[in-house]
């Protein structure tokens, strides 16, 4: 006998399909909720660096590598042309001021020196000859002057006697007038003669001075030529190290040609290249320092070269106090050039987040440091250790400063 089967309700027949549909719908809803909310990323807390936001002294400075150079480099030029006779000093040797570097020969100069000496001796002989002649003339002038003064005195006395005779009536008035005319004539004549003798005497003195000047001029000319022979010996202009000699024995060199270089080692300077970003802020006189073996040695910016090459410019720094014991040419030091005075401000340590974010945002941690969210920030100044924060963070906050290469587009980090 057949058994009549009861028809099941539709939701019973399709219960598995309905359950599957409910599950799929739930999953889609969950995924859409996640997609519409902030993107999260789970990271290992040990794979990132965390730092505290602090309010402390901020010193803006530049940290660069500097190389030790001599305080001064002198180019040695020859003053006199000639051929290299002998090279005395070796490259790299330490020199004292005045030490001989090399010697030159110049036959033409030696011939000129002999000619100058002959001319000087000739002038000396001429001067002696003229001096004797002028001395004799001086004696003659003195004799003539003495005779003229004697004649004038004699005429004066004779006229006075004739006046007495006239008063006594021995001479007539006409005779006295004739004697008076003769007296005036001889007096004026003698006066002119004395004046002429004085002029001749003055001319004699002038001629003697001219001859003496000529002799002195020839003497100086000869001494200058003699000095030129001393310039054939090229000497060190200062204490230092002879860097190089770029001539060889027998080579001909011209006057003024550079033949060697002296590095002055009495003090040293540090040469560094800075980014063009700092060119308006680095000036001469700024303090700086190097740290070696835990000790700080002060420096001062002594020279700034304003020319920018390959986006850098050069500066020189000199030690203002004690120098490290191991300072050597070519040795490198890390130099910190201060750009201002320390100021209290909000800072965070440097990290690679700046390369990924441009300093516009950072991940800030919650109180228990299990979650970090992206927050906008504003960075003002920086030094090799810190960034100055002007907006977005407060002292006491904690931030993530590394690992940003792996965060992608995440808006929130979940730390485990």
Beta strands, then each sheet from edge to edge (+ up, - down):
strand 1: 40-43
strand 2: 50-52
strand 3: 54-58
strand 4: 61-77
strand 5: 82-87
strand 6: 94-95
strand 7: 100-105
strand 8: 233-235
strand 9: 240-245
strand 10: 252-253
strand 11: 258-275
strand 12: 287-292
strand 13: 295-309
strand 14: 312-319
strand 15: 332-338
strand 16: 343-349
strand 17: 361-365
strand 18: 371-376
strand 19: 378-382
strand 20: 386-391
strand 21: 398-400
strand 22: 412-415
sheet 1: 1+ 22+ 18- 17+ 21- 2+
sheet 2: 3+ 16- 20+ 19-
sheet 3: 6+ 9- 11+ 4- 15+ 12- 13+ 14-
sheet 4: 8+ 7- 5+ 10-
end
